[in-house]
Amino acid sequence: MRGLEKCTITGRSTNFDAIVKLSRQPRDRIRFALNELNKRRLVGIAGENYIIYAPALDMLALKHYADLDYAISLGKLIAKGKESDVYEVLSARSELYALKLFRLGRTSFRDVVRKRARGRSETNTWISSNYNAAKHEFAALVTLAKITKNVPRAVDKDRHTVLLEELPGVRLSSRPPLRNPALLLKTILKTVRDAYTKAEMINGDLSEYNILTDGKRVWLIDWPQWVPPTHPNAKELMRHDIETVLRFFSRTYRVESDVEAALEYVQGKPRAAAPRRGLSSGPESAA
């Protein structure tokens, strides 16, 4: 399976002879393995080429973590988003981690098992996109961990996955009760400011769906799409991030803030006016 994976991500032919050459294993052994993998719907066949399916890559990544004792058991699905799935995993040392599996182009990546005519170039595209997303996010979290405690700690990465510390919080989108909403908003803005001024990073997709909280603390998650301040759309992305967060806090927790002042603050300019509480002290009703 690793030989087929290597052929795919390097853009080489994925026919039987190419896989044998790259795998450096006996032909009979490779043929038997490919037939068994095909029976288990982990690889498919399109003409003379073999196609590796998403579940096969999941298994390879899990083996990587198992070999390092990071994962001896796969637990519950923690979160399912438009671009990733997150599962709880238990380590050999009884530690809990969160395993993030990227699913960019979810239809292609997850349902490829049902599309046996998929071409090599298209398969290479969805594999490369997810491998690059994992690499990009891991690097971002390692950098951010040096300047703030308000992001998840990245433990390891492999293929299209990132292994993270499991955090105790829930997403802000669930509208949990907060001990001090105004203070938590200030913490979020401070984290955005630190990412921008110290690491030159803009999340680019910040919202209540990728902020976790336990009611007292917050963590900004999901950084695969971050961009530097030199990106041509940097200003628009930063404004989107700040407006989205401020609008949520205003609507849900009645915490009011000035958008322009907040934007100046997160970009390292003079400190913005502190967020202020409105008349209501709790989340708005679901109505």
Secondary structure, DSSP 8 states (H G I E B T S, - for coil): -HHHHHHHHTT---BHHHHHHHHTS-HHHHHHHHHHHHHTTSEEEETTEEEE-HHHHHHHHHHHHHHTTS-SEEEEEEEE-SSEEEEEEE-TTS-EEEEEEE-SSHHHHHSGGG-TT--HHHHHHHHHHHHHHHHHHHHHHHHHHTT-SSS--EEEEETTEEEEE--S-EEGGG----S-HHHHHHHHHHHHHHHHHHH--B-SS-SGGGEEE-SS-EEE---TT-B-TTSTTHHHHHHHHHHHHHHHHHHHH-EE--HHHHHHHHTTSS-----EE-S--S-----
